[in-house]
Structures are given as C-alpha cells and as structure tokens.
C-alpha cells in the first residue's frame, strides 16, 4: 500500500518547533468560530455555567488534539492515512474520509458566508450591483487560489495574520466594555434555553473535527516536547479567552454573528476587513485537511486538484446560507467524531503495533454505527460526547 508524499512524511520533514506548532494552532483558534461558540452559550446559560462549559470543553478538546497527533508524530501519517489501519482499506477509509470532507467543507462554508457578509457590508457602501451570492463567489475564489499551499505556507500566513486578529479582538473588547458595564453584562437572568450538558456538546463539537485531523499539521513537530508545548499554548488559553469575549459580545449586542456585532458596535470598515482575514486562515487549514482526506479516497488525484473541487463545493454550499443551522451542525459533529476519535486512540495506544489494514474492519464500523444510532435515539442526562466515548 503506497502513500503519496502528502499522506506520509519522513523524519527529515519533522522540523516544526513548539513555537511553529503554537502559531499554527493559535492561527486556527484565533478565529471567529471560537468567538461565536461563546456567544451561542448565552443567555441560555448563566455566566458561570457558560464559563464552566467553555473551560472544561476546551481542556477536553486540547487533550484530544494532543493525543490524536501521536500517530502522525511517530509514523508521519496524515489522519487520512492512519484511518486505513483503523477502519480498513480500501473500503474502510470511505467512512472517515467522507466525514472529514463533509465537516471541513461545512465549517468552511459557514465561515465563507460570514466573510462574504463582511465584504458585502463594505461593498454596499459604494455600490449595490453585487449580491451576497456574488460576493461569496468572489471571496471564495480568492481563498481557494491561496489554499493550494501546504503546511509551510499555512504556518507563514498564520504568523502574519495573528497580530491582525489580536487587534480585532482587542478592539471589539475595548468598545464593548466602553459601552457596557461588566456587572450588568454578567448579572443577567438566563433563559434556560438549554442545559449544561448541551453546552458542553456545543463547545466540544466546535473543534472536534480539528482534533480528528490533528495529525495533518502536528506530524511536522520535531518531537513530543514541541508538540505538547505548541498544542497546549496555542489552544487552551486562546480558545477560552475568545469564548469569554464571545459571551460578552452576545450579551452586549444580542448577536453571536461577528459581522452583526461589528455593525452594532459601530467599528466600521477596518473591522469588517479583519473579519475576512480571520476567516481566511481557518478555511485554508480546513481545505488542506479535506484535500488529504480526498486524496485518501482518490490517490491518483493531486492535492491541488482535490483542493479545487472542494473549494468549488464549499462556495456552492455557502450560497445556500447554512449559517443559521450552526447549533445543530455542532451537535451533529460531536456525535459523529467523538466515537471515531475514541476508536482511533484505542487502536493506537492499546494495540501497540499497527497491523496491516483489512478491507473493512467490521467491529470498528459496527461499534461506530451503534454509538451514533444510540446517541440519536436516547436522551441521556449527560453530554453526548461522554456517551459516545463509552
């Protein structure tokens, strides 16, 4: 079973330092989805409950991101290649690869719609010729053109964009607290729209797809020390901070959509440009992982061609305005990826030696199907990701 140079790397390519890994994950995490997730939790929960769900959920996610990087660090495998040993090959890879492609394109379509909204708000000040769908196509093609690059370019772009994203977040926070009292924002009456269990599932669902494909970028780390420092520094403090800022923004403006927040706070055109930049880096990383999964299904197709097909698909999907289904989408991802991650970790850490892949690993496929089905049918009094692991 031969792997192309995108799906499996050698030790000479593992050159990323802890700073490099941290900058990649910081660039991925300092994005509007992390900000939006905080806004989804309130006012359904109290501030303390939302904060608890944010902290615990992101710690769990970071641990999963770290653990799922080990197959890549030890063997140089991309997640799509390791799935061959877990689910079977060639038939077994259809399930995880299809799930990765759907999740990455779905998230990217939501982000593209949001960045296009920002661009539309800017263009509408000067002309009303272009509709939102026209803007989605233009912005989508620009992002697609820049997404052919590999990990080195993603690392470089993230390092450049980090200061820009930090400026945007500080700016929003400053204006928000200038216009509102912190005590008034915190001391609200929660609506009880959903419980703490659902909140944890929303937080975990926000980045669970990134945990499953963790090996794609983390396998370039020099060693375990660089991996650990990079992942934990680039993820935990940033995701928690962004979620808290998202909570305050939702409480201050009544919206979880960053474009609406910027308009409500009167931040103007520069902030809308920053929205476009901030979604750009996240879509690039998502397209990279999706293209590797596509390559796993169709090895003869180059990654650039796969990226083109996927990029066009997400542009079409974004035109259908799927952002309103965000909450349901996160819960769906949570139910789908957690059992896949659990199975992958068991296969790697308990099976020690990776065996030759089977055509289809039936025990794995059946257990995955049972987990997803039971979580859809049963209304359990604890987070879905816990029952999915069991």
N, C-alpha and C positions, 0 to 999 in steps of 0.2 A: 504494500500500500504506500504509494509515493505521495509526499506532500509537496506543494509548491512553496516557494520561499516566503510567502505571506503567512502560511498556516503553521510553519515550524521554523524556528530560528536556531542558530548555534550559540555557544557560549561567548564567542567573539563579538556578537551583536548585543550582548547584555552589558551595556555601558552607562545606563542612566543612574545618576546619583540620587540620594534621598531628596535633594533639592529639586532635581528634574521631575521625580515622581510626584513630589508635593505640588509643584507648579502645574502639572497636568491635571491632578485631581482638584486643585484649587480652581483652575480654569473651568473644569467641568461642573464643579459645585457652586462657584460664584456665578450663578445663572438665575434666570427668572423662575424656573421651576421650583428651586429650593425656596425662593422668596414666596411664590404662590402657595406652596404647601402650608406654610404658616397661616396664610390668610384663609385657607379652607377650614381650619380648625375652630375659628371663632366667627360669630358669637355662639356657635353650637355648644362649646365647652367654656368653662370658666378659664380665666387666665392661667391659674395654677395647673389645671388639668391639661391645657394646651401646651404649657411649658414642659410638664412631665412627659407627655406623649412625644414631644419634639426631642427631648434629651435621650430618653430610653430608646425610641425608634431609631435615631441616628447612630447611637452606640452599637446597636444590633447590626445595622447596615454596614458600618465600618468594619466590624469583626468579620462579617460575611465577605466583604470586598477583599480583605486581607487573606482569608483562608482560601478563597476561590482563585487567588493568584498563584498558589503553590504549584499546581500542575504546569503552569507556564514558566515559573521560575526554575523548576527542577528539570523539565524536559524541553522547554522552549515552545510548548504548544500554545496556539491560539485556542480560545474556548471552543470554537467550531471544530477544531481537530481533536481535542480531548473528548468531545461528545461522541466520537466514533467508538471509543473504548467503553464509554458509559452506556450508551443506548444501542450500540451495534452499528455495523457498516456493511452495505450502504443504506439499507432500508431504515435503520435506527436514527440516522442523522436528520432524516426528514422532519421529525417532530421538533427537536430543539432548534434546528436551523430556521424552520418556518416560524417558530415562536419568537426567536430573536429578531428576525426580519420584520415581523408584524409589529412587535413592541417598539423597535427603534424607529421604524417609519411612522408609526402612530404618534410617538412623542415628538418626532421631528416635525410632523405636520402641524401639531398644536403650536409648537414654537415658531414655525414659519408663518402661520396665521397671525400670531401675535406680533412678530417683527413686521409683517406686512401691514398690520393695523397702524403701527407706529409710522411707517413710511407713508401710509395713506393720509394720516393726520397732517404730516408735513406737506405732502403734495397738494392737499385740498386747500391749503392757504394760498396757493398760487394758481391752481387750475382744477377744474372738475372733470377733465377729459378722461382720466383713468379711474376705473372702478377698483374695488378692493381685490377682485379676482385678477385684474391686470397687474396690480402691484404684487400679488402673491407670485405670479408667474415670473415677473422681472427679478424680484428679490430671490426667489427660489433658484433661478438660473445662475445668478451671481454666486450664491452659496455653493451650488453644485460645481461650478467652474473651479472654485478654490478647494473643493473637497477631494480632489484627486490625490492630494499629497498624503504621505504616510506619517508614521509616528513622530519623526524628527520635525516635520513642518507643524504638526499639531502642537508639539511641545513649544516650538518657537512662537507660534501665534498666541498660545495661552499666556506666555510670559509677557508679550507685548500688551495683550488685552487686559491683564489683571489690574493694572493701575486705572484703566478706564472704567472697569466695572466697579472697583472700590470707590472711585469718585462718585459714580451714580448712586451707590447705596448710601454713602455718607451724606450726599446732597438730599436724598429723599428723607433720611432720618432727621437731618437738621431742620428742614422745612416742616416736617410733621410735628416735631416737638416744639417748634416755634409757634405753631398754630393751635396746639392742644396741650392740655395738662396731662402729665403721666398718670397721676392719680385718677383722673376722670377716665382715661383710656382703660386702666386696669380694673377699676371698680364698676363693672357693668353687670347686668343680670343675664346670665347665659340662657339661651333659648332651649337648650336640651335637645337640639335637633338630632344629635347622635351621641353615642356614649364613648367612653374612653377606649373600649375595645376597637370600635370602628376607627377612631382617631389614630391608634397605633397602626392599624392596617393601612390607612392612608399614607402615613409617614413612611412605612416600610415599602409600600407599593411605589412611592415616588422614585426610588433609586434602585429597586430590586433588580431591574433589568441590567443596570450597570454593574451590580455585584456578580451576576451570572457570567458576564463577558469580561470580568476583571482581568483575566489573563492576557487579553488582547494588547493592552498597553503596559501592564505591570510586569510582563515577562521580560521586558528590556532592562529591569533593575539589575544592578551589579550583584547584589546579594540580599539575604533576608533582612539585614540591618537597614539597608537603603530602602527596601520595600516597606518595612514596618514604619520607619520614621516618615517616609513620604506619604503613605496612605493615611496614617492617623493624623498627621499635622495638616495635610491637605483636605481632610474630610470633616472630622468631628467638630473642631471649633467653628469652622466656616458654615457648615450646614445648620448648626444650632443658632448661630448669630443671625444668619439670613432668615431662618424661620421666625425668630423673635421679631425681626424687622417687618416681616410679612404680617405677623399678628397685629403689630401696632398700626401698620398701614391700613389693614382691613378695618380695624376699629376706628381709625381716624377718617377714613374716606367712604367706608361701606362697600368697597370692592376689593376682590382679590386679583383682578386683572391689572398688571403693572402699567399698561397703557392708560387705563381709566384713572389709576392713582396719580400718574404724572399730570394728566389733564386736570383732575380735581385739585391738585396742589399747585397748579399753575407753574410748573417747572419749565415749560416751553420746548422749543425745537431741539436744543442741545441734548436734553434728557431723552427725547424720542430717538435721536441718533444713537445714543448709548444703548437703548433697548435693542436696536437692530444689531449692534456689535456684540452684545452679550448673548443673544440667541445664536449668532453665527458660530461661535466656538463650540457650543454644545451640539449643534446639528452636525458639524464636521466630525466630531468624535463618534456620534451615533451612526453616521453614514459609513465610517471606517469599520465599525464592528458589524454592521449589517452586510457590508460588502464581503467580509471574511466568511460570514455565515452563508452567503450566496455562493461564494467560491467553493465551500464545502459541498454544496449540492451540485454545482456545475463546475468541476475543476478545470475544464478546458477554457472557461471564460476568464478573461483578465479582470483584475480588481477594478481597473478604470471603467471597463465596460459594465461591470456589475454596479459600480457607483452611479453611472449614467442612468441605468434602468431604474435603480432605486430612487435616485433623485427626481426623475420624472414622475415616478409613482407618488412620492410624498407631495409634490406640487399639485397633482390632481386631487389627492386626498384633502389637502389643505383648502382647496376651493369649495369643499363641501361643509366648511365651518364646523369642525368636530370639537372645538374647544369647549363647548357647552356640556360635553359628556365627560369632562375631565375626572370628576369624582368616581364615576362608575368605571372608567378606564383604569384608574389606580387600583381599585379593589380587584378588578379582573387580573391585572398583572401580579398582584400579591398572591392570588390563589393559584396562578399558573407557574410562577418562577420559584416560589419557596420549596415545593416538593422536588423540583428539578435540581435546585442547589443542594438540598439535603442528600439526595441520591448521589450526586456527583462527589460530595465530600466524603460520604461513606465509602464509595468506590476507591477514592484516592488514599484516604488515611487508614482505612481498615484492611484494604486488600493489598497494601504494600506494593507488590509488583503489578504493573499494568499488563493484563493478558492481551493476546491477540483479539481483535474485535470480532464479535459474532455478526451474523447477518442481521439479526434482530434480537435484542436482549429482552425476552418476554417478561421475566419477573420485574424488570425495571419499568417497562411500558405499562404492565397491568397495575403495579403499585401507584404509578403516576396517575393513571386513569381513575383508580379508586379514590385517591386523595382529592382530586379535582371534583369528582362527582359528589362525594360526601360533603365537601365544603359548600357546594351549591345547594344541596338538599337540606342539610342540618343547620339549624340556627343555634350555634353553640355560644355559651356565655363567656367566651374568651376570644382573643384575637385569632383571626383566620390563619395567620402565619404560624401560630403555635400548633394548631390542629393539623395544618398541612405538613409540618415537620414530623409530627407523630405518625 
